[in-house]
Amino acid sequence: MIIKICKTSEWDNKLWVNYCDNFNSVFKKQLKVSDFKRKYKITIDGLSYHALLYNDRFEVIGSCTVIPFAYKKNKKLIKIGLVVDVFILESYRTDPLILRRMYTELKKFLISNNFVSVIAVPNEISYAYWKSVVKWKDVGNLSYWVLPIRLGNILKKVKILNLISLLFVKILILINKILLLVVNRIEKKSLYELNLDKTFIKHRYSKKYNKIISGDVTFYYRIYNENGVQTAYLIDARQGNKLSFKALIRSANYIIQNTNADLILYIGSMNLFQTLFLKSPKKFEPKRLPLTCDILEEKNLNKYSDMFDIKNWNFGLLNYDVR
């Protein structure tokens, strides 16, 4: 097996098709080449960075990809990579250290391209590998914030619960609108935040997402059927350029009034006081979402050691598509 480190700009059409086919076979997806091109090429660098694994026939049998993002630490812009789409075809998983070698080679390339660190939210299967074998460090677990709308559908109980819970949540929205007349909390500034320029917005949101503009509030959401529960993932809700109490109320009210969602789910930092969404107890979380980090150069460990504290990040579905 051969490891090749490259940029997206070096991929030809044959590689794109080969990569797409094998990715879909591993993850049981039906993504198109155009989906990957959009994801990997609409970035601050106009490309992404890859460690590709080839077999003897020079077919792509594995990959580790890093997408570059601009983050603000206070007012300074730094480049941080998001590790995504890691896979190796099952028939080639004979060497338990091959992924570590792929990442080690890619890491050198990232350093030469001015990356400070990489971050990732690995799934339950890969988390132990990245933590124990590759030696990534924990930052913290992402929080789930929920607003149940139709409890009967969520709990698979009698439908009368839907009417009761829907009435309750509408009253809750009304109460929060009254509270909004008194106070509108804005999220606190975090040490590490995304630089939300036009390139990022174009990268993050395809036509599959619903974008709603209501006065000075803009929010994005997408609905998935999660085991029979219509779940509205609230990706981001901003008043101007900040998450606010008003933005949360307005986005939740719109989703309740205009969709068939049973549940609204917000994942990540909620750095403001609000009385609408409930923080889910860990035992009810569908899966753990651990944010992990690797500072690429030892000389930067002290300077960026604050990356290992989840309280220093504004991180959620806007930063990372959990699905």
C-alpha positions in Angstrom: 0.0 0.0 0.0 1.2 3.5 -0.9 0.5 6.7 1.0 0.3 9.9 -1.1 0.0 13.4 0.4 -1.7 15.9 -1.9 -4.0 18.8 -2.4 -7.4 18.7 -3.9 -6.2 20.7 -6.9 -4.1 17.7 -7.9 -7.1 15.3 -8.3 -8.1 14.3 -11.8 -11.6 13.1 -12.8 -10.6 9.4 -12.5 -9.5 9.9 -8.9 -12.7 11.9 -8.0 -14.9 9.0 -9.2 -12.7 6.3 -7.6 -12.7 8.2 -4.3 -16.5 8.9 -4.4 -17.3 5.2 -5.1 -15.2 3.8 -2.3 -16.3 6.4 0.2 -19.9 5.6 -0.5 -19.2 1.8 -0.2 -17.7 2.3 3.2 -20.2 4.7 4.7 -23.3 3.4 2.8 -23.9 6.8 1.3 -25.0 8.0 -2.1 -22.9 11.1 -2.4 -21.9 12.5 -5.8 -18.6 13.8 -7.0 -20.1 17.3 -7.0 -20.8 17.0 -3.3 -17.2 16.3 -2.5 -15.9 19.0 -4.9 -18.1 21.6 -3.1 -17.0 20.4 0.3 -13.3 20.2 -0.4 -12.8 23.2 -2.8 -14.9 26.0 -1.4 -12.5 26.8 1.4 -10.2 29.6 2.5 -7.4 28.0 0.5 -9.6 27.0 -2.5 -8.8 23.3 -1.7 -8.3 20.8 1.1 -5.4 18.5 2.1 -5.4 14.7 1.8 -3.5 11.6 2.8 -4.6 9.0 0.2 -4.0 5.3 0.5 -3.5 3.4 -2.7 -3.3 -0.3 -3.5 -1.0 -1.9 -6.1 -3.5 -1.0 -8.9 -3.3 2.6 -7.8 -6.9 2.7 -6.7 -7.8 4.9 -3.7 -8.6 2.5 -0.8 -8.4 5.0 2.0 -8.2 8.6 2.9 -7.8 11.2 5.6 -8.9 14.7 4.7 -8.3 18.1 6.4 -10.4 21.1 5.4 -8.8 24.5 6.3 -10.8 27.0 8.3 -10.0 30.5 9.5 -10.5 30.9 13.3 -10.2 34.0 15.4 -8.2 33.9 18.6 -9.3 37.2 20.0 -8.6 39.4 16.8 -5.9 37.3 15.3 -6.7 34.9 12.4 -5.2 31.4 12.6 -5.6 28.4 10.3 -7.1 25.3 11.9 -7.9 22.1 10.0 -11.0 20.0 10.4 -10.3 16.3 10.0 -13.2 14.6 8.0 -14.1 11.6 5.9 -11.5 9.2 7.2 -11.9 5.7 5.8 -10.0 2.5 4.7 -11.7 -0.2 2.7 -12.5 -3.1 5.0 -10.4 -5.6 3.0 -7.3 -3.5 3.5 -7.5 -3.0 7.2 -4.7 -5.4 8.0 -2.2 -2.9 9.4 -3.5 -1.2 12.5 -0.9 1.5 12.3 -1.5 2.5 8.7 -3.9 5.3 9.6 -1.4 6.8 12.1 1.3 6.8 9.3 -1.1 8.5 6.9 -1.9 11.2 9.5 1.8 11.6 10.4 2.7 12.2 6.8 -0.2 14.6 6.4 0.7 16.4 9.5 4.1 17.4 8.1 2.3 18.8 5.0 -0.1 20.8 7.1 2.7 22.4 9.1 4.4 23.5 5.9 1.0 25.1 4.9 0.7 27.2 8.0 -1.8 25.1 10.0 -1.6 25.7 13.8 -3.7 22.6 14.8 -6.4 20.2 13.7 -9.7 19.4 15.3 -12.2 16.6 14.9 -15.3 15.1 16.4 -14.6 11.4 15.9 -17.3 8.8 16.1 -17.5 6.2 18.8 -15.5 3.6 16.9 -12.6 5.8 15.9 -12.4 7.9 19.0 -10.2 5.4 20.9 -7.9 5.1 18.0 -7.2 8.8 17.6 -6.9 9.2 21.4 -4.7 6.2 22.2 -2.7 5.5 19.0 -2.4 9.0 17.3 -2.4 10.8 20.7 -5.0 13.5 20.0 -6.2 15.3 23.2 -9.7 15.8 24.5 -11.2 19.3 24.4 -14.6 18.4 25.7 -18.0 17.0 24.8 -20.5 18.9 22.7 -23.8 19.6 24.5 -27.3 18.8 23.2 -30.0 21.5 23.7 -33.5 20.4 23.0 -37.0 21.8 22.5 -39.6 19.0 22.4 -42.7 19.9 20.3 -44.7 16.7 20.0 -43.9 14.4 22.9 -46.2 11.6 21.7 -44.1 11.1 18.6 -40.8 11.4 20.5 -41.7 9.0 23.2 -43.8 6.7 20.9 -46.8 7.2 23.3 -50.4 8.1 22.9 -51.0 10.9 20.5 -52.8 13.1 23.0 -49.4 14.0 24.3 -48.7 15.7 21.0 -51.6 18.2 21.6 -50.5 18.8 25.2 -46.9 19.3 24.5 -47.6 21.5 21.4 -49.8 23.7 23.5 -47.2 23.9 26.2 -44.4 24.9 23.8 -46.5 27.6 22.2 -47.2 29.1 25.7 -43.5 28.8 26.4 -42.7 30.7 23.2 -45.2 33.4 24.3 -43.7 33.7 27.7 -40.2 34.0 26.2 -41.4 36.7 23.8 -42.6 38.7 26.9 -39.3 38.2 28.6 -37.6 39.4 25.4 -39.2 42.8 26.0 -37.2 43.1 29.2 -33.9 41.5 28.2 -32.2 40.2 25.1 -29.1 38.3 25.9 -26.3 38.1 23.3 -23.7 35.2 23.4 -20.5 35.9 25.2 -17.4 36.1 23.1 -15.3 32.9 23.1 -11.5 32.7 22.8 -11.7 30.6 19.6 -14.4 31.4 17.0 -15.0 30.8 13.3 -14.3 33.6 10.9 -17.7 33.8 9.3 -16.9 35.3 5.9 -18.7 34.7 2.6 -16.4 31.8 1.7 -17.3 30.0 4.9 -21.1 30.5 4.4 -20.9 29.2 0.8 -18.9 26.2 2.0 -21.2 25.4 5.0 -24.6 25.7 3.4 -25.8 23.9 0.3 -29.3 24.2 -1.1 -30.3 21.3 1.2 -30.4 23.8 4.1 -33.3 26.1 4.9 -32.2 29.7 5.3 -34.7 32.1 6.9 -34.3 35.9 7.2 -36.7 37.5 9.7 -35.9 41.2 10.3 -32.5 41.4 11.8 -32.4 37.6 12.5 -31.0 35.0 10.1 -31.1 31.3 10.9 -30.5 28.0 9.2 -32.0 24.6 9.9 -32.5 21.2 8.3 -35.0 18.4 9.1 -34.1 14.7 9.3 -36.2 11.7 10.2 -34.4 10.2 13.2 -36.0 6.8 13.8 -39.5 8.1 13.2 -38.9 11.5 15.0 -38.9 14.5 12.7 -35.9 16.4 14.1 -35.2 20.0 13.1 -31.4 20.6 13.5 -31.0 24.3 14.2 -27.6 24.9 12.7 -27.2 28.6 13.6 -29.4 31.5 14.6 -27.9 35.0 14.6 -29.1 38.5 15.3 -26.5 40.5 13.3 -23.4 38.4 13.8 -24.2 36.9 17.2 -26.3 34.2 18.6 -29.0 35.8 20.7 -32.0 35.1 22.9 -34.2 36.8 20.2 -32.7 34.7 17.4 -33.4 31.5 19.3 -37.0 32.5 20.0 -37.7 33.6 16.4 -36.1 30.5 14.8 -37.9 28.1 17.2 -41.2 29.9 16.6 -40.8 29.7 12.8 -40.0 26.0 12.9 -43.0 25.2 15.1 -45.4 27.2 13.0 -44.1 26.2 9.5 -42.8 22.6 9.8 -43.9 19.1 11.0 -40.9 18.9 13.4 -41.4 16.9 16.5 -38.2 18.2 18.1 -35.8 21.1 17.7 -32.2 20.2 18.4 -29.2 22.6 18.9 -25.8 21.1 19.4 -22.8 22.9 20.8 -22.0 26.0 22.8 -24.8 28.0 24.3 -22.8 30.9 25.7 -25.8 33.0 26.8 -28.6 33.0 29.3 -31.9 31.7 27.7 -35.1 30.1 28.9 -36.2 28.2 25.8 -34.0 25.2 25.1 -33.3 22.6 27.7 -29.8 21.0 28.1 -30.2 17.3 27.6 -29.0 15.0 30.4 -26.1 12.9 29.2 -28.1 9.7 29.6 -30.6 10.9 27.0 -28.0 12.0 24.5 -28.2 9.8 21.3 -24.4 9.7 21.1 -21.3 11.3 22.6 -19.7 14.0 20.6 -16.1 14.5 21.7 -14.2 17.4 20.4 -10.5 16.5 20.0 -7.5 18.5 19.0 -3.9 18.1 17.9 -1.5 21.1 18.1 0.8 20.3 15.2 4.1 21.7 16.4 5.6 21.2 19.8 6.9 24.8 20.0 3.2 25.9 20.0 2.0 23.7 22.8 2.2 26.4 25.5 0.9 29.2 23.2 -2.2 27.2 22.3 -2.7 25.0 25.3 -6.0 26.8 25.9 -7.4 24.9 22.9 -7.8 21.9 25.2 -10.6 23.5 27.2 -14.1 23.4 25.7 -15.0 26.6 27.5 -12.7 28.5 25.2 -14.5 27.4 22.0 -17.7 28.6 20.3 -18.2 25.2 18.6 -21.3 23.4 17.4 -23.2 22.3 14.3 -22.0 25.5 12.5 -18.4 24.2 12.8 -19.1 20.5 12.1 -21.9 18.6 10.5 -22.6 15.9 13.0 -24.6 13.9 10.5 
